[in-house]
Amino acid sequence: RYTVLLPSLWVLFEVMRGAVFTGFAWLYLGYVAVDTWFAGWAPIVGVVGISFILAWLGGVLAWLAAQRLDARRSSDEEDSPLDRKDLHSATGIGAVLIASLALQQVPWARPTGERLEVTLIQADIPLEQKWRPENRENLMQTYLAASRAIIETDLIVWPEAALPMALGDLPERYLAQLRDLDASLVFGVIEREQASHAVYNSLVALNQDAPETMQAYRKRHLVPFGEFFPFKPVLGWLLETLQIPMSDFTAGAAGQGNVRINGMNMVPTICYEDAYPEDWRHQVADAQAIINISEDAWFGDSLAPHQRLQMARMRALEFQRPLIRVSNSGLSTVIDDRGQVDAVSPQFQPALFTTPVFPMQGETPYARFGRALLWAWIL
């Protein structure tokens, strides 16, 4: 019960919580391991596998405590000597700790190609101002002016929905100015299809190598009630009654693939899609980095943005890929393939900084097999 059943049930309920009704994949036990020896297991079994290991350790310690308590009660002694079961448990714990330390030294990926200088622009536009039509022109010029002022960079990244308008509504002159920048550009914007009336939360890439070619990724994993209304055929009347803004997006298609920027393939993710690696892990083998654009201002001054950064660091560990993360309201950074950060932007103030990204190549066991190794062990 302590060392097999309960840890397995713990993992099962974590996975269910991350899947039912599109899921809420936050606060998994395994995330606490980012800065510990147990981080070495991330490239093998992922964050949920680390949850099992930690739950198993907790079960062993709880079982030992229960055994000692029962021994005291039965022998009426203050202390009972260690028995064989105690030694077996101590050996098991020691083996897991040693294996965790050893796994941290295993390089599952290797550097490839030249480094990319990346500039992150965090404008910190208040949400109550961002979506007002009268503020669009000023907002557009704010991002453009900041991008033009950057010297010697390869890629500029703006946050999610940096331009709070439809891509088709952007003036041609403004698009031409973006293409004329001295670097490639990734930014968030809304896409609208006139024929189907579908609206997408999108990431757009303008590659300096081919400035006339525009790559677009449409967010697949939408936030329930925030970006789409569940059970719309039944509850559509409620959506119309409440008139919740920005809550009727369409999910992008599966299999959209990576974006290619300056000769480097990157896995595109928007907002909390980086919390769902099973959605896109199969794309990592063909990518040298991961990019995530976000809008964390919705969370205010809470723990959520810090938790999101912790989850992004776990993704870098699982796939041993650098992860570029840009948010409108803060905690923008570049995470290296070992889950470490050199600099993180402050919250709730504008920030702009340039940092190198070192592309990586190679497939971790988790990228190849996902949770299959964990399920095999549990079964």
N, C-alpha and C positions, 0 to 999 in steps of 0.2 A: 504493500500500500504506500509506504513512504518513498521508496526508491524506484518503483516502476509505474504503478497506477497513477499516482497523483502528478508526477512530472509529465506523463503522457497526456493526462486530462488538461493540465495547465496549457500545454502547447496546442492541443485541439481547440480549446476555447479561444486562445489568442488568434488562431487562424480563422475560426468562425467569425470572430469580432471584426476581422479585417476583410471579410467577404460578404456577410449578410447585408442586404440593402446597400450595396456598393462598398460597404465596409468603413471601419474607422480604425486604421492601422497604426494608431499612436500608442505610446506608453507601453510597448512590449518590454518585458523584463530584460531581454537581451541588450537593449540600448544602453543600459548602465555600464556595459563592458567596453565602451569605446576607448577609454583611457586606461585599461587594465590588461593583464596578461591574456584574458579570455578573448581579446580582440583577434588573436591569432586564429580562432575558429571561424571567423566571419567569411573568409574566402572559401571555406569548405561546406559549411552548413547554413550560413546566413544568420540573420538576427534571431529567427525563430529557433534555430538549432542552439544558439547560445542561451536562449530562454530555457530550453530543455536541460542544458548542462547546469545552469545555475539553480533551476528547480530541483534537479537531482542532488546537487550538493546540499541544498537546504533540506531535502528529504533525508539524506544520510545523517546530517547533524541532528535533525529532529528525532530520528530513529535511535541514534546513540544516546541522546538525552533521555528518551523514554526508557531505553534499556537500563541505564544507570539508575533511574528513578525506581523502576520495578525491582532492581537488585537490592537497593537500599531498603525498600519496604519489606522484601522477603527475608533479608538477613539481619535487619535491625542494626546495620552498621552504618557509620557515617560515610565511609568510603569503601568501594568494592574494587578489587584488583582488575586490571585489564584482562579480558578474555580473548579468545581467538577471533571472535566476531569484531571486537574493537580493532584488533590489529589489521584484519582484512579491510575494514572501512577506512582506517588511516592510510593503508597502502593505496586503496582506490583513490582517495582524495589527493594523495601525493602524486600518483601517476597522472591524474588529470591536470594538476598544476604544472608538472614538468612538461607534459605534452603541450600545454598552452604556451609556455615560454618558448619551447622549441619551434612551434608553428609560427611564431612571430618572425622567425629568421628565414622562413621559406619565401623566396621570390617567385610568385606565381605569374608575374608579368615582367616585362623588360622594357627599357626605354627604346623609342624608335623615332627617327626623324628629328627635325630641328624644333627647338622650343618656340612657343607662340607667346608674344607679348599681348596680354589682354587687359583692356581698360574697362572698369565697371563704373557705370554712372547711376548714382542713387539720388534722385531729385527730391525725394520726400515731399511729394505733392499731397496735401490733405485730401482725404476722400470726399469731404463735403464740397471741395472746390474742383476736384479732378473731372467730375462728370458734368459740369455745367457748360453748356454750349458756348457761352460767352468767354470762357477761359481757354478754349481749345487753341486759338492762335498763339497766345502767350506761352502755353505749355509746349507746343510744337517748337517754337523758337528757343525755348529754354534748353531742350534736349539738343537741338541743332547747334546752338552756340557752344554748348559744353563739348560737343563732339568735335567741332572745328578747332577748338583750342588745344586739343590733344596733339602732342608731338611724338612721333616715332612709336607707333603701336600697330599691331597687326589686326586686332579685333576689338570692336567696341560693343558692349552689351548694355541694353536698356532693360528695365524690368517688365513684368507682365502688364499688358494693357497700358503700356507707356503712352500710347496715343489712343485716347478713349473715344474712338470713332471707327467707322468701317474703313477697311483698307481701300475699297473702291471710292470712298469719298475724299481720300487724300489728294490734294492738288498735284497735278503733274509737275509743276515747278518745284514743289517740295520734294517729291520723289527723286527728281533729277539732282537736287542738292544732296540728298542722302547718297545717291550713287556716286557723286563726285567727291565724297570724303576720301581721305588718304588711307582708309582702313576698311576692312569688311565690317558689316553691321548686323547685329541680331537685336530685334525688338519685338515687343508684344503689341498686338493690335486685334481688333475685331474683324472677322470676315463675314460677309453676308452673301448668300446665293439668291439672286433675284427670282429664279424660276421656282425653287422649292421653299423660299422664305426661311431657309435654315440659317442660323447664326452660330458662329464658331468663335471660341476663344483660341487665338492662334499665335504662333511664334513664326516670325518671318526672318529670313536670312538673305542679305545682299552680299554676295561673294565678290571680293575685290578682283579675283581672277576672271570673273565673268559678271560684271556689274549689271548687265541687262537682264540676267537670269535671276528670278526671284524664287527662292525655295520657301515653302510654307508647311508648317506642321500644325495640325488641329488637335486640341486637347481631347484625349479619349476618356479619361477618368474624371468625370464631373462631380462636383460637390452637391449632394442632395439638398434641396431647398435653397442652396446658395446659387447654384448654376443651372439646376434643372428641378422640375417638380415631379416627384415619384408618383406613379399610378395616375398619370395625367388623364387617361380616358375616363377614370372614375372621379378624380378630384380636380379636374380642370376648372370647374366652376369656382373652386376655392382660390385658385391662382388668379383668376380674373377679379374676384372680389377683393383679395388682399393687395393686388397690384404691386407685388414684390419686384423691385427693379433687378435687372441682370439675372433673372432666374429662369430663363427659357432658352438656354443654349442647346445646341445639338452636339452629341458626342462625335468626335472624329473617327474615321474608319481605322480598324486594326491594320497592322502591316504597312504603315506609312513610311517606315524606314528612317535612316539617319539623315542628318544634314551635313553637307561637305563644305568646309570653310578653310580657305588657304591650304588646300591639300590634306586637311585633317577631317576625318569622319567623327561626328559627335552625336550622341544619343540625346534627342531633344525631350525635355520634360517641362511641364508648366505647373506651377503651384505644388500642391501636395501629391502630384504624380510620382515624385521621388520617394514617397512612402510605400509605393506598390511596385517593387522591383520585378515581381513575377510577370507584370504586364509587358516589360521591355527587356528583360535580361538576355533574351535570345539575340538582341541587337548589339550587345556589347562586344561580341567576338569580332565584329567588323568595325569597331569604333576605337578611337584612341583617347577619348575624353567624354564626359557627360556634362550637359549644360542644363541649368534650371533657372527659369525666370519666375518671379513670385510677386505677390502683393500681400505682404504681411500686416499692412496697416489695419486690416479688418480685425486683427486680434488685440489691438491696442497695446497698452503696457502690461502685458501678461507674460506667463511662462511659455506660451505657445511658440513665438518666434525662436526662442532658445531651444525648445524641443525640436523644431524643424531643422535647425542647424545640426543638432545632434544626430537626427535621422540621416541628413545628407552626408555626414561624416561616416556613418555606418555603410552607406552605399559605396563610398570610395573604398572602404576596406573590403567589402564583399567582392568587388570587381577589380580592385587594384587599378583604378583609373582616377585621374584628376577630375574634380567636379567643380565647374564654374557656377556660382550661385549669386544671383542679383535680385535684390528686393527693393521695392520703392521706399520702404520706411526703415531699412536697416538690417544689419547682420549680413551684409553682402561680403563675399569672400571667395577665394579659390582654395579648395581643399586638395592636398596632394594624394598620391595613390596609397599612402599609409594612413589616411584619415586625419592628417595634421594640418593646421592652418597657421600661416605666418602673421596675417593681419586680418581683422574683422572690422567692418565699418561700424560706427556708432549708430544707435537708433534715433529716429525722429530728428534728423538733421541731414542736409545735403552732404554727399561725399563723392569723391572721384579719385580713384587710384589705379595704377597700372602694376601688374604683377605677371611673372612668367608662368606659363603652363607647359609642363613637360609631357608630351604624348607617350602613352604606354600601349604595348601590344602583348597579347597572351590571354589565355582563357583560364579562369579559376574553376575549381570543381563546382562551386555554386553556380557560376555562369553557365556551365555545361549541363548540370543535372538538376539545378534548382533544389527543391526540397525532397527529391527522391531518396537521397541518402538518409535524411532524417526519418522519413516515413518507413524505410526499410529497417532502420534500427529500432524504431518504436514497435513495429509489427513483430 
